[in-house]
Amino acid sequence: MDDSTRLRQGLCRLLTQAEIDFEMWQAMRDEKRNKKFQGKLKRYSRFYIAAENALFNSLIIILYKTVENRKDTININSYKKSLTGNISEDTQFALSETEKRIKPLVTKICILRNNTVGHQSVSLAAGDVYDKADLWVSEISQLINDLQELVYILAKDVQDTHVTFNLKGTQSFKNLVDDLTC
């Protein structure tokens, strides 16, 4: 298997896991408003808080991994570099438009990863880091979609292959909630 295929497959795994983590994290946040579930939540509150936090941290780390600039890891830049010379002008234009759109969101992910999720800032409290990042749930969703689009464009236009994302995690969580509330 060549490097570009290995990188594409690795990015697909990472972004599929990001999508699942996001969907489950979002479902957990939404379910906290369910009156029937709130009673059960009190009994498992420490577990619930830890699980919600773990999904969020995993999500931030995965998103960071996909956009970091290291040459020795699976990330978007490594994938693009592995295809250098094969990317058409039209594809390059589509990629640069998406990259411009995600740049501010990538900065926000880096702030969270570097100051509270991957490392703990000495000078900033966790709340201050979240305030500084100013990252909205809708922006996380958009970033996942845009990163998937980057991989899709490269796979389709350069490698002439198809990639599929869309493995939702919401239903699994809803099944768990239904079982807990019975």
VOPAGU-2260 file (C-alpha; in pm, 1 decimal, decimal comma):
REM VOPAGU-2260
SITE   aa  ch    i         X         Y         Z
SITE  MET   A    0       0,0       0,0       0,0
SITE  ASP   A    1     143,4     339,0     -96,4
SITE  ASP   A    2     177,5     632,4     144,9
SITE  SER   A    3    -111,3     833,7       0,0
SITE  THR   A    4    -350,2     539,7      38,9
SITE  ARG   A    5    -230,4     475,8     394,9
SITE  LEU   A    6    -274,3     846,7     478,2
SITE  ARG   A    7    -621,4     860,2     320,0
SITE  GLN   A    8    -735,6     553,1     510,4
SITE  GLY   A    9    -594,3     688,9     836,1
SITE  LEU   A   10    -771,6    1022,2     786,6
SITE  CYS   A   11   -1095,9     842,2     709,0
SITE  ARG   A   12   -1066,4     646,5    1036,0
SITE  LEU   A   13    -985,1     962,0    1234,1
SITE  LEU   A   14   -1266,5    1168,9    1085,2
SITE  THR   A   15   -1517,9     885,8    1120,4
SITE  GLN   A   16   -1427,2     861,3    1488,3
SITE  ALA   A   17   -1454,6    1240,8    1521,5
SITE  GLU   A   18   -1802,7    1225,6    1373,1
SITE  ILE   A   19   -1907,8     947,8    1611,2
SITE  ASP   A   20   -1758,9    1125,8    1914,6
SITE  PHE   A   21   -1930,5    1449,2    1816,0
SITE  GLU   A   22   -2269,4    1284,2    1763,3
SITE  MET   A   23   -2253,9    1100,6    2095,7
SITE  TRP   A   24   -2127,1    1408,4    2282,9
SITE  GLN   A   25   -2406,0    1615,8    2130,0
SITE  ALA   A   26   -2665,6    1350,4    2216,4
SITE  MET   A   27   -2541,6    1347,1    2576,7
SITE  ARG   A   28   -2568,4    1723,6    2599,9
SITE  ASP   A   29   -2918,0    1720,4    2450,2
SITE  GLU   A   30   -3039,7    1439,8    2674,4
SITE  LYS   A   31   -2956,8    1637,3    2991,0
SITE  ARG   A   32   -3272,8    1839,2    2917,5
SITE  ASN   A   33   -3494,0    1528,1    2922,8
SITE  LYS   A   34   -3692,2    1535,5    3251,8
SITE  LYS   A   35   -3729,6    1156,8    3262,7
SITE  PHE   A   36   -3356,0    1110,2    3218,1
SITE  GLN   A   37   -3257,9    1375,0    3474,6
SITE  GLY   A   38   -3368,6    1148,5    3759,4
SITE  LYS   A   39   -3147,6     866,9    3638,6
SITE  LEU   A   40   -2865,5    1109,5    3567,4
SITE  LYS   A   41   -2832,9    1197,0    3936,3
SITE  ARG   A   42   -2749,0     836,8    4018,0
SITE  TYR   A   43   -2478,8     820,2    3749,4
SITE  SER   A   44   -2368,9    1184,0    3747,2
SITE  ARG   A   45   -1996,0    1120,2    3791,2
SITE  PHE   A   46   -1995,9     859,2    3515,4
SITE  TYR   A   47   -2198,0    1086,8    3288,9
SITE  ILE   A   48   -1970,8    1387,3    3341,8
SITE  ALA   A   49   -1659,6    1175,2    3283,9
SITE  ALA   A   50   -1803,6    1016,1    2968,2
SITE  GLU   A   51   -1914,3    1351,0    2827,3
SITE  ASN   A   52   -1572,6    1501,6    2902,3
SITE  ALA   A   53   -1389,8    1203,3    2749,8
SITE  LEU   A   54   -1588,3    1229,7    2426,3
SITE  PHE   A   55   -1517,5    1601,3    2400,9
SITE  ASN   A   56   -1145,8    1558,8    2472,9
SITE  SER   A   57   -1121,2    1275,3    2221,4
SITE  LEU   A   58   -1294,2    1491,6    1963,4
SITE  ILE   A   59   -1056,4    1784,2    2016,2
SITE  ILE   A   60    -750,8    1559,9    1998,8
SITE  ILE   A   61    -870,6    1389,9    1679,6
SITE  LEU   A   62    -943,8    1722,8    1511,6
SITE  TYR   A   63    -601,7    1851,6    1619,0
SITE  LYS   A   64    -430,2    1540,7    1481,0
SITE  THR   A   65    -592,3    1586,2    1141,2
SITE  VAL   A   66    -469,7    1945,4    1105,4
SITE  GLU   A   67    -128,4    1936,0    1272,6
SITE  ASN   A   68     176,0    1997,8    1052,9
SITE  ARG   A   69     403,2    1712,4    1158,2
SITE  LYS   A   70     563,8    1524,4     870,6
SITE  ASP   A   71     563,7    1189,7    1050,8
SITE  THR   A   72     192,0    1162,7    1134,0
SITE  ILE   A   73    -137,3    1110,7     956,7
SITE  ASN   A   74    -280,9    1454,5     881,5
SITE  ILE   A   75    -428,4    1657,4     595,0
SITE  ASN   A   76     -97,2    1824,0     505,9
SITE  SER   A   77      87,8    1491,7     484,5
SITE  TYR   A   78    -187,8    1353,0     264,2
SITE  LYS   A   79    -173,0    1655,9      32,5
SITE  LYS   A   80     206,5    1637,3      11,8
SITE  SER   A   81     188,1    1268,7     -78,0
SITE  LEU   A   82     -19,1    1368,8    -381,1
SITE  THR   A   83     197,3    1663,3    -492,7
SITE  GLY   A   84     218,9    1687,1    -870,2
SITE  ASN   A   85    -114,4    1509,3    -916,0
SITE  ILE   A   86    -345,9    1783,5    -790,2
SITE  SER   A   87    -515,4    1978,9   -1068,0
SITE  GLU   A   88    -563,0    2355,7   -1053,4
SITE  ASP   A   89    -938,4    2314,6   -1003,7
SITE  THR   A   90    -883,9    2073,7    -716,0
SITE  GLN   A   91    -618,0    2299,4    -565,8
SITE  PHE   A   92    -861,4    2592,0    -581,4
SITE  ALA   A   93   -1136,1    2389,2    -409,2
SITE  LEU   A   94    -889,2    2281,5    -140,8
SITE  SER   A   95    -763,1    2634,1     -76,5
SITE  GLU   A   96   -1118,2    2768,3     -44,7
SITE  THR   A   97   -1202,4    2506,3     216,9
SITE  GLU   A   98    -870,6    2561,5     396,4
SITE  LYS   A   99    -935,0    2937,7     416,7
SITE  ARG   A  100   -1278,8    2869,6     562,0
SITE  ILE   A  101   -1149,2    2633,5     832,5
SITE  LYS   A  102    -840,3    2829,2     937,5
SITE  PRO   A  103   -1013,8    3023,3    1221,2
SITE  LEU   A  104   -1171,8    2702,0    1350,9
SITE  VAL   A  105    -839,9    2519,5    1340,9
SITE  THR   A  106    -692,1    2799,9    1552,1
SITE  LYS   A  107    -969,2    2749,1    1808,6
SITE  ILE   A  108    -907,2    2373,1    1819,3
SITE  CYS   A  109    -534,8    2438,4    1869,8
SITE  ILE   A  110    -607,6    2674,3    2159,1
SITE  LEU   A  111    -815,9    2408,1    2334,8
SITE  ARG   A  112    -575,5    2124,5    2265,4
SITE  ASN   A  113    -264,0    2318,1    2362,9
SITE  ASN   A  114    -401,7    2481,6    2677,9
SITE  THR   A  115    -648,1    2243,8    2836,5
SITE  VAL   A  116    -704,2    1911,6    2656,3
SITE  GLY   A  117    -354,9    1800,9    2551,9
SITE  HIS   A  118    -167,9    2017,1    2800,8
SITE  GLN   A  119    -279,5    2221,1    3100,4
SITE  SER   A  120    -189,9    2588,5    3090,7
SITE  VAL   A  121     -26,4    2725,6    3402,3
SITE  SER   A  122    -135,1    3080,4    3329,6
SITE  LEU   A  123    -494,5    3015,9    3218,3
SITE  ALA   A  124    -777,2    2842,3    3401,8
SITE  ALA   A  125    -979,7    2595,8    3193,1
SITE  GLY   A  126   -1272,4    2838,9    3179,0
SITE  ASP   A  127   -1044,7    3112,1    3049,2
SITE  VAL   A  128    -915,3    2879,4    2777,3
SITE  TYR   A  129   -1270,4    2801,3    2662,9
SITE  ASP   A  130   -1351,2    3172,8    2664,5
SITE  LYS   A  131   -1037,9    3246,4    2461,9
SITE  ALA   A  132   -1115,1    2972,2    2208,0
SITE  ASP   A  133   -1478,1    3085,5    2176,3
SITE  LEU   A  134   -1564,3    2762,7    1993,9
SITE  TRP   A  135   -1930,3    2693,4    1923,8
SITE  VAL   A  136   -2088,3    2349,2    1883,0
SITE  SER   A  137   -2200,1    2440,9    1531,5
SITE  GLU   A  138   -1840,4    2529,1    1444,6
SITE  ILE   A  139   -1718,6    2187,0    1556,0
SITE  SER   A  140   -1978,2    2023,2    1334,4
SITE  GLN   A  141   -1880,0    2245,6    1043,1
SITE  LEU   A  142   -1509,6    2171,7    1093,0
SITE  ILE   A  143   -1570,8    1796,5    1086,6
SITE  ASN   A  144   -1770,0    1834,8     764,6
SITE  ASP   A  145   -1504,5    2056,8     605,8
SITE  LEU   A  146   -1220,0    1821,6     697,6
SITE  GLN   A  147   -1417,0    1532,3     552,9
SITE  GLU   A  148   -1470,2    1740,6     240,1
SITE  LEU   A  149   -1094,3    1796,7     205,1
SITE  VAL   A  150   -1030,1    1422,5     219,6
SITE  TYR   A  151   -1319,5    1355,7     -16,2
SITE  ILE   A  152   -1193,9    1607,4    -275,3
SITE  LEU   A  153    -842,2    1465,7    -271,4
SITE  ALA   A  154    -958,4    1103,7    -281,0
SITE  LYS   A  155   -1207,1    1162,0    -562,8
SITE  ASP   A  156   -1016,2    1404,2    -781,3
SITE  VAL   A  157    -660,2    1280,7    -732,2
SITE  GLN   A  158    -681,7     915,0    -633,5
SITE  ASP   A  159   -1002,3     839,2    -825,5
SITE  THR   A  160   -1153,9     662,7    -527,5
SITE  HIS   A  161   -1457,2     725,3    -309,7
SITE  VAL   A  162   -1468,2     778,1      66,1
SITE  THR   A  163   -1777,1     767,3     281,6
SITE  PHE   A  164   -1839,4     925,7     617,6
SITE  ASN   A  165   -2163,1     919,4     816,4
SITE  LEU   A  166   -2148,4     668,2    1097,3
SITE  LYS   A  167   -2375,4     837,2    1345,8
SITE  GLY   A  168   -2333,7     769,7    1716,6
SITE  THR   A  169   -2660,7     926,9    1828,7
SITE  GLN   A  170   -2874,5     613,9    1805,5
SITE  SER   A  171   -2639,9     411,5    2024,7
SITE  PHE   A  172   -2661,9     675,5    2294,3
SITE  LYS   A  173   -3041,6     702,3    2263,9
SITE  ASN   A  174   -3063,3     323,8    2310,0
SITE  LEU   A  175   -2858,2     355,8    2630,0
SITE  VAL   A  176   -3082,5     634,2    2761,6
SITE  ASP   A  177   -3395,5     434,3    2680,8
SITE  ASP   A  178   -3255,1     134,6    2870,0
SITE  LEU   A  179   -3162,3     351,0    3169,8
SITE  THR   A  180   -3502,1     520,7    3189,1
SITE  CYS   A  181   -3702,1     195,1    3176,6
